[in-house]
Amino acid sequence: MRLVKCTLGAVVTCAIAMGAPPLFPGGAAIDDLVETAIHEGKIPGAVVVVGHNEQVVYQKAYGKRSLVPTSEPMTLDTIFDCASLTKVVATTSSVMALFEQGKIRISDKVTDYLPEFQSGHSDITIRDLMTHYSGLKPDLDLVPVWAGYNTGMQMALSDPPAIPRETKFVYSDINFELMGEIVRRVSGQPLDEFARDHVFQPLGMAETMFRPPAALASRIAPTEEVTPGEVLRGIVHDPTARYMGGVAGHAGMFSTAMDLSRFCQMMLDKGGKLFSPVTIDFFTSQQSPAGLKDIRGLGWDIDSKYSGNRGELFPAGKSYGHTGFTGTSIWIDPGSDTYVILLTNAVHPKVGKPITPLRKSVATVVAAAVGYGAGKTEAVRNGLDVAEANHFALLAGKRVGLITNQTGIDSQGHRNIDVMRQAGVHLTAIFSPEHGFLGVEDHANVAGMVDPASGIHVFSLYTEKTMRPTQAMLRDLDVVVFDIADVGTRFYTFATTMAFAMEECAKAGKPFIVLDRPNPITGLHVEGPLLDAKYESFVGYFPLPLRHGMTIGELAKMFNSENKLGADLTVVPMAGWHRADWFDATGLRWVNPSPNIRNLTAALLYPGVGMLEYSEGYSVGRGTDSPFEVIGAKWLDGRQLSDYLNAREIPGVRVYPMLESVRFVVTDRQVFDAERLGLEVAAALLKLCPGKIKLDVNRRLIGSQGVMVRLENGDDPRQIRRDDEESLSTFLEKRQRYLLYE
């Protein structure tokens, strides 16, 4: 595909000169989607611009910009009423500029800037406004009709919250009306002037403005027909912004697709010359309360009920965007260096159905076309693949002991044992962890065996007497290799087996090599409770949180350094794996790591559901067709428990009743929080089935005495989860030193 290279400063000229690149692989599909929407009367027309790798790779105008009172063709330079894109392009960017000047602090109370807000008595913060977790209602009352910026602002300042702050996501224009006023008071300039001077002009966005002049009317896409033959054109569609005179923090900005492409490219360039990269990262990362379903940055949508314009392939949590009611939207994905701009006046001539399906489909087509596919740009090669490609140079001429099980295969499905021997590696001993060499045992004393294919003896490291290799087992070895897939949960025992072997190798002076493998439930999510030191055991070797977000190789580095093991450690890293990757995005083959982790969903549910597994008479589904996807007990009322848990609105999961059990169905794995689920289940059972669950017998699984006390006291699991964020801060800082992947 031949693409024309464009610098940010020349993006408009270059894009117009090159026209719609005919070879963009998703172009035909985008054409079909947009033209179908036009044919079905969902939109009059549209402009689509796609940027990828600092280039405008696709841009095209479709259909009509006006249907009444006259018919006009859509053009690339059409000016659109951007509606709520105002919130991110104008208001959020203005806040970013003042934030970098030290004039706005995100954790400050709104009353620090607007003293009369709520009569001076409110704990609502700037962060609450910008994430839409303030509790304020969606918009100001429009009846009786009122007029004037000051009138509207007085209403915004005095309108009482509908719900407590930080309890539920409520998308509210009032939040950004207040933010626009904060920009005005802090800077001394109205929002439109400040945004012009500090955002639009520096980026060359010459056709982005509030209250466009009449001279531009012929290029502006009209919106709603207010009376027969009379449409809003150059006058903001949003009634509140219109009543406020056309300038407000939530709506009122007009722009073109090419101006917005300049803005999106600046965001992908981590601020360019306009903002610091750390500011871009800060504003576009999760800032909403932990554990709640809808994830928002500061101004930006990351993963909420409004983020349909992300499509189905751009990754939740690592990309961001926004929509506007009139039909405008942008989505930006740093991981693939891509942005998608879809501008239409879907409210012309009358407001119709939402165009979320069109936005979603266009974004999905773009993600697939740029080769991103479910968040991947390259196939993952695990540590075994990397070592194999290097002909196992690290093992040349050495007697090798291998700690492995059925998960030790390369990307082609070949066993590590076989590819090592074929490469000439002198493999002399094999060791296996819990569940045995074949991964099918589910009892407490697993015997050793002989590998039928190679004839090599397999020593079990999961017997009553032998949980670690003995010095006698290591005597005739020159090096020990660990190659086992982990599941990313603190109480999964493979990491302890690895740590015990590292300890013994350090004593024996034997080098220890870890062939790294993916964390199947991503390397991004870190969820407590953090393990208390007094509860360390075989199911908790190190004070890790329940879901640690690390690979087995990263854990080895942490254990060796933090516990001062003194092992001669080498980690062979993977190639092509990124922290946001789920296992099903790696292209690698799923092998059940143990008899009861049979799929990725079970692995995801395991840390939360497994927290209470030691409870007497309580089942987590072992031995059923869906282990860790169900819980049950003879004393459990499935309907009562499912109703209770669903009413708790646990992000990313629904609960369905069965007779004496319930089934968990993950509805959105990106927002699913295993700790929150585990805490909610524990709290529910303590309340609904008193005396049936003993938290203390699960202390080594739950891991935290403080959390158990709070559950026993009846504290709200949501608050326990939020408070856990603070306890994780020290761990996160420590963890950062051992991460191998971005």
Long-range contacts (C-beta under 8 A, 24 or more apart in sequence): 1-25, 3-55, 3-57, 4-55, 4-56, 5-54, 5-55, 6-54, 6-55, 6-56, 7-54, 8-54, 8-262, 8-265, 8-266, 8-269, 8-272, 9-204, 11-56, 11-258, 11-261, 11-262, 11-265, 12-204, 12-258, 12-259, 12-261, 12-262, 14-56, 15-49, 15-56, 15-59, 15-76, 15-258, 15-261, 16-76, 16-258, 18-56, 20-58, 20-59, 20-60, 21-57, 21-58, 24-50, 24-57, 24-58, 24-369, 25-369, 26-50, 26-58, 26-365, 26-366, 26-368, 26-369, 26-370, 27-58, 27-60, 29-365, 29-369, 30-58, 30-60, 30-362, 30-365, 30-366, 31-60, 31-62, 33-358, 33-361, 33-362, 33-365, 34-62, 34-63, 34-358, 34-362, 35-62, 35-63, 37-355, 37-358, 38-62, 38-63, 38-64, 41-352, 42-346, 42-352, 42-353, 42-355, 42-358, 43-327, 43-344, 43-345, 43-346, 43-355, 43-358, 44-74, 44-344, 44-345, 44-346, 44-348, 44-349, 45-73, 45-74, 45-221, 45-344, 45-345, 46-74, 46-327, 46-342, 46-343, 46-344, 47-74, 47-76, 47-78, 47-80, 47-256, 47-257, 47-341, 47-342, 47-343, 47-344, 48-257, 48-340, 48-341, 48-342, 48-343, 48-362, 49-257, 49-258, 49-260, 49-261, 49-340, 49-341, 50-338, 50-339, 50-340, 50-341, 50-366, 51-261, 51-264, 51-265, 51-268, 51-338, 51-339, 51-341, 52-336, 52-337, 52-338, 52-339, 52-370, 53-337, 53-338, 54-265, 54-268, 54-269, 54-337, 56-261, 57-370, 58-366, 59-257, 59-258, 59-261, 65-221, 65-222, 65-345, 66-221, 66-222, 66-231, 66-348, 67-348, 67-349, 68-222, 68-225, 68-229, 68-231, 68-348, 68-349, 69-229, 69-230, 69-231, 74-221, 75-219, 76-256, 76-257, 76-258, 77-207, 77-219, 77-256, 77-258, 78-219, 78-220, 78-221, 78-256, 78-257, 78-343, 79-207, 79-212, 79-216, 79-219, 79-220, 79-221, 79-254, 79-255, 79-256, 80-220, 80-221, 80-254, 80-255, 80-256, 80-257, 80-326, 80-327, 80-328, 80-343, 80-344, 80-345, 81-220, 81-221, 81-223, 81-232, 81-236, 81-237, 81-254, 81-324, 81-326, 81-328, 81-345, 82-251, 82-253, 82-254, 82-255, 82-260, 82-324, 82-326, 82-328, 82-343, 83-237, 83-238, 83-251, 83-324, 83-325, 83-326, 83-327, 83-328, 84-173, 84-250, 84-251, 84-322, 84-323, 84-324, 84-325, 84-328, 85-253, 85-255, 85-260, 85-322, 85-323, 85-324, 85-328, 85-329, 85-330, 86-176, 86-248, 86-249, 86-250, 86-251, 86-252, 86-253, 86-324, 87-176, 87-249, 87-250, 87-251, 87-299, 87-322, 88-299, 88-300, 88-322, 88-330, 89-199, 89-208, 89-253, 89-255, 89-260, 89-263, 90-191, 90-192, 90-195, 90-199, 90-210, 90-249, 90-253, 91-176, 91-179, 91-180, 91-183, 91-191, 91-195, 91-249, 91-250, 91-299, 92-130, 92-179, 92-283, 92-298, 92-299, 92-300, 93-195, 93-198, 93-199, 93-263, 94-183, 94-187, 94-191, 94-194, 94-195, 94-198, 94-199, 95-126, 95-130, 95-179, 95-182, 95-183, 95-298, 95-299, 96-275, 96-279, 96-283, 97-194, 97-198, 97-199, 97-275, 98-183, 98-186, 98-187, 99-279, 100-275, 100-276, 100-279, 103-186, 103-187, 104-182, 104-186, 106-130, 106-287, 106-298, 110-178, 110-182, 113-182, 113-185, 113-186, 114-157, 114-178, 114-181, 114-182, 114-185, 116-157, 117-157, 117-178, 118-157, 118-158, 118-160, 118-161, 119-158, 122-161, 123-165, 124-161, 124-165, 125-165, 126-179, 126-182, 127-287, 127-298, 128-165, 128-166, 128-175, 129-175, 129-176, 129-178, 129-179, 130-175, 130-176, 130-179, 130-287, 130-296, 130-298, 130-299, 131-169, 131-287, 131-288, 131-289, 131-296, 131-297, 131-298, 132-169, 132-170, 132-171, 132-172, 132-175, 132-288, 132-294, 132-296, 133-165, 133-166, 133-167, 133-168, 133-169, 133-170, 133-288, 133-289, 133-292, 133-296, 134-161, 134-165, 134-170, 134-172, 134-174, 134-175, 135-161, 135-162, 135-163, 135-164, 135-165, 135-166, 135-167, 135-168, 135-170, 136-161, 136-162, 136-170, 136-172, 136-174, 136-175, 137-161, 137-162, 137-170, 137-172, 137-174, 138-170, 138-171, 138-172, 138-173, 138-174, 139-172, 139-173, 139-174, 139-240, 140-173, 140-174, 140-177, 140-240, 142-239, 142-240, 142-243, 145-243, 146-243, 147-243, 148-243, 148-244, 148-245, 149-244, 149-245, 149-247, 149-248, 151-243, 152-177, 152-240, 152-243, 152-244, 152-248, 153-177, 153-181, 153-244, 156-181, 166-289, 168-292, 169-288, 169-292, 169-293, 169-294, 169-296, 169-304, 169-305, 171-304, 171-306, 173-238, 173-240, 173-248, 173-250, 173-251, 174-250, 175-250, 176-248, 176-249, 176-250, 176-299, 177-240, 177-244, 177-248, 177-249, 177-250, 178-249, 179-249, 180-247, 180-248, 180-249, 180-250, 181-249, 183-249, 190-247, 191-247, 191-248, 191-249, 192-247, 192-252, 195-253, 199-263, 199-274, 200-259, 202-273, 202-274, 203-262, 203-263, 203-266, 203-274, 204-262, 205-255, 205-259, 205-260, 205-262, 205-263, 206-259, 207-255, 207-256, 207-259, 208-253, 208-254, 208-255, 208-256, 208-259, 208-260, 209-253, 209-254, 209-255, 210-246, 210-247, 210-252, 210-253, 210-254, 211-246, 211-247, 211-252, 212-254, 220-254, 221-343, 221-344, 221-345, 221-348, 222-345, 222-348, 222-349, 223-326, 223-345, 223-347, 223-348, 224-347, 224-348, 224-349, 224-350, 224-351, 225-348, 225-349, 225-350, 231-348, 231-349, 237-325, 237-326, 237-347, 238-325, 251-324, 251-325, 257-341, 257-343, 260-330, 260-341, 260-343, 261-339, 261-341, 264-330, 264-332, 264-339, 264-341, 265-339, 267-332, 267-339, 268-332, 268-334, 268-337, 268-338, 268-339, 284-320, 284-332, 286-317, 289-722, 290-673, 290-721, 290-722, 290-725, 291-651, 291-673, 291-675, 291-676, 291-718, 291-721, 291-722, 292-651, 292-718, 293-649, 293-651, 293-652, 293-668, 293-671, 294-671, 295-670, 295-671, 303-668, 303-670, 303-671, 308-356, 308-357, 308-359, 308-360, 309-340, 309-342, 309-356, 309-359, 309-360, 309-363, 310-360, 310-363, 311-340, 311-359, 311-360, 311-361, 311-362, 311-363, 311-364, 311-365, 311-366, 311-367, 312-360, 312-363, 312-364, 312-367, 313-363, 313-364, 313-367, 313-368, 313-372, 313-373, 313-374, 313-375, 314-338, 314-363, 314-367, 314-372, 314-375, 315-374, 315-375, 315-580, 315-670, 316-668, 316-670, 316-671, 317-524, 317-580, 317-670, 318-375, 318-524, 318-580, 323-359, 327-355, 329-359, 331-363, 333-367, 333-372, 335-372, 335-375, 335-377, 335-578, 335-580, 336-367, 336-370, 336-371, 336-372, 336-377, 338-366, 338-367, 338-370, 338-372, 340-366, 374-584, 374-585, 375-578, 375-580, 375-581, 375-582, 375-585, 376-576, 376-581, 376-585, 376-586, 376-587, 378-575, 378-576, 379-411, 379-576, 379-586, 379-587, 380-411, 380-518, 380-574, 380-575, 380-576, 380-577, 380-581, 380-586, 380-587, 380-588, 381-411, 381-574, 381-575, 381-576, 382-410, 382-411, 382-515, 382-516, 382-517, 382-518, 382-574, 382-577, 382-588, 383-483, 383-514, 383-515, 383-516, 383-517, 383-553, 383-571, 383-572, 383-573, 383-574, 384-408, 384-409, 384-410, 384-416, 384-419, 384-483, 384-515, 384-517, 385-410, 385-411, 385-574, 385-575, 386-515, 386-572, 386-573, 386-574, 386-575, 387-515, 387-572, 388-419, 388-423, 391-423, 392-420, 392-423, 392-424, 392-425, 394-479, 394-513, 394-570, 394-572, 395-420, 395-425, 395-426, 395-479, 395-481, 395-513, 396-424, 396-425, 397-426, 398-426, 398-478, 398-479, 399-426, 399-428, 399-476, 399-477, 399-478, 399-479, 400-425, 400-426, 400-427, 400-428, 400-429, 400-477, 400-478, 400-479, 400-480, 400-481, 401-428, 401-429, 401-430, 401-431, 401-469, 401-473, 401-474, 401-477, 401-479, 401-480, 401-481, 402-427, 402-429, 402-430, 402-431, 402-480, 402-481, 402-483, 403-430, 403-431, 403-432, 403-433, 403-461, 403-480, 403-481, 403-482, 403-483, 403-484, 403-497, 403-498, 403-501, 404-430, 404-431, 404-432, 404-437, 404-481, 404-482, 404-483, 404-484, 405-432, 405-433, 405-435, 405-436, 405-437, 405-438, 405-439, 405-484, 405-593, 406-437, 406-438, 406-439, 406-591, 406-592, 407-439, 407-484, 407-485, 407-517, 407-591, 407-593, 408-483, 408-484, 408-485, 409-589, 409-591, 411-587, 411-588, 411-589, 413-589, 415-453, 416-483, 416-515, 417-451, 417-453, 417-454, 417-456, 418-453, 418-454, 421-454, 427-454, 427-456, 428-456, 428-476, 428-477, 429-456, 429-457, 429-459, 429-473, 429-476, 429-477, 430-456, 430-457, 430-458, 430-459, 431-458, 431-459, 431-460, 431-461, 431-469, 431-473, 431-501, 432-458, 432-459, 432-460, 432-461, 432-462, 433-461, 433-462, 433-484, 433-493, 433-494, 433-497, 434-462, 434-493, 434-494, 434-497, 434-594, 435-462, 435-594, 435-595, 436-460, 436-462, 439-591, 439-592, 439-593, 439-594, 439-595, 440-595, 441-595, 442-594, 442-595, 442-596, 442-622, 461-497, 461-500, 461-501, 462-493, 462-497, 467-497, 467-500, 467-538, 468-497, 468-500, 468-501, 468-503, 468-504, 469-500, 469-501, 469-504, 469-505, 470-504, 471-504, 471-507, 471-508, 474-504, 474-505, 474-508, 474-510, 475-508, 477-510, 478-510, 478-511, 479-510, 479-511, 479-512, 479-513, 480-505, 480-510, 480-511, 480-512, 480-513, 481-513, 481-514, 481-515, 482-512, 482-513, 482-514, 482-515, 482-552, 482-556, 483-514, 483-515, 483-517, 484-517, 484-552, 484-593, 485-517, 485-518, 485-520, 485-552, 485-591, 485-593, 486-517, 486-519, 486-551, 486-552, 486-555, 486-593, 487-520, 487-521, 487-593, 487-597, 487-603, 487-606, 488-519, 488-520, 488-521, 488-522, 488-547, 488-548, 488-549, 488-550, 488-603, 488-607, 489-546, 489-547, 489-548, 489-603, 489-606, 489-607, 489-610, 490-531, 490-539, 490-540, 490-544, 490-545, 490-546, 490-547, 490-548, 490-607, 490-703, 491-539, 491-540, 491-546, 491-607, 491-610, 491-700, 491-701, 491-703, 492-593, 492-606, 493-538, 493-539, 494-552, 494-593, 495-541, 495-542, 495-552, 495-555, 495-559, 496-538, 496-539, 496-540, 496-541, 498-552, 498-555, 498-556, 498-559, 499-541, 499-542, 499-556, 499-559, 499-563, 499-565, 500-541, 502-556, 502-559, 502-560, 502-565, 502-567, 502-569, 503-565, 503-567, 505-567, 505-568, 506-565, 506-566, 506-567, 506-568, 509-568, 510-568, 511-568, 511-569, 511-570, 512-556, 512-567, 512-568, 512-569, 512-570, 513-569, 513-570, 513-571, 513-572, 514-552, 514-553, 514-556, 514-569, 514-570, 514-571, 514-572, 515-553, 515-572, 516-551, 516-552, 516-553, 516-554, 516-571, 516-572, 516-573, 516-574, 516-740, 517-551, 517-552, 517-553, 517-574, 518-551, 518-574, 518-577, 518-581, 518-583, 518-586, 518-588, 519-549, 519-550, 519-551, 519-552, 520-582, 520-583, 520-600, 520-603, 521-547, 521-582, 521-583, 521-600, 521-603, 521-604, 522-549, 522-579, 522-580, 522-581, 522-582, 523-549, 523-550, 523-551, 523-554, 523-578, 523-579, 523-580, 523-581, 523-739, 523-741, 524-549, 524-579, 524-580, 525-549, 525-673, 525-674, 526-728, 526-731, 526-732, 526-735, 527-607, 527-673, 527-674, 527-675, 527-676, 527-724, 528-675, 528-703, 528-704, 528-707, 528-721, 528-724, 528-727, 528-728, 529-675, 529-702, 529-703, 529-704, 529-706, 529-707, 529-724, 529-727, 530-703, 530-704, 530-724, 530-727, 530-728, 530-731, 531-703, 531-704, 532-703, 532-704, 532-705, 534-705, 535-699, 535-700, 535-703, 535-705, 537-700, 539-700, 539-701, 540-700, 540-703, 543-731, 544-731, 545-675, 545-728, 545-731, 546-607, 546-608, 546-611, 546-674, 546-675, 546-678, 546-703, 547-607, 547-674, 547-675, 548-735, 549-579, 549-735, 550-735, 550-738, 550-739, 551-577, 551-740, 551-741, 553-740, 554-735, 554-738, 554-739, 554-740, 555-738, 557-738, 557-740, 558-734, 558-735, 558-737, 558-738, 561-737, 561-738, 562-734, 571-740, 573-740, 573-741, 574-741, 577-741, 578-741, 578-742, 579-739, 579-741, 579-742, 582-669, 596-621, 596-622, 596-627, 596-628, 597-627, 597-628, 598-627, 601-629, 601-666, 602-626, 602-627, 602-628, 602-629, 604-666, 604-669, 604-672, 604-674, 605-629, 605-664, 605-666, 605-674, 605-677, 606-674, 607-674, 607-675, 607-678, 608-673, 608-674, 608-675, 608-676, 608-677, 608-678, 608-681, 609-664, 609-677, 609-678, 609-681, 610-678, 610-701, 611-678, 611-681, 611-682, 611-698, 611-701, 611-702, 612-678, 612-681, 612-682, 612-685, 612-693, 612-695, 612-698, 612-701, 612-702, 613-698, 613-701, 614-697, 614-698, 614-700, 614-701, 615-692, 615-693, 615-694, 615-697, 615-698, 616-694, 616-697, 617-692, 618-692, 618-693, 619-661, 626-663, 629-663, 629-664, 629-665, 630-658, 630-661, 630-662, 630-663, 630-664, 631-661, 631-662, 631-664, 631-681, 632-658, 632-660, 632-661, 632-662, 633-660, 633-661, 633-689, 633-692, 634-660, 635-660, 635-689, 635-692, 636-660, 636-661, 636-662, 636-685, 636-689, 637-688, 638-662, 640-688, 641-684, 641-685, 641-688, 644-684, 644-687, 644-688, 645-680, 645-681, 645-684, 648-680, 648-684, 648-717, 650-676, 650-677, 650-680, 651-676, 653-677, 673-721, 675-721, 675-724, 676-717, 676-718, 676-721, 678-702, 679-707, 679-711, 679-717, 679-720, 679-721, 680-717, 682-711, 682-717, 683-711, 683-714, 683-716, 683-717, 686-711, 686-712, 686-714, 687-714
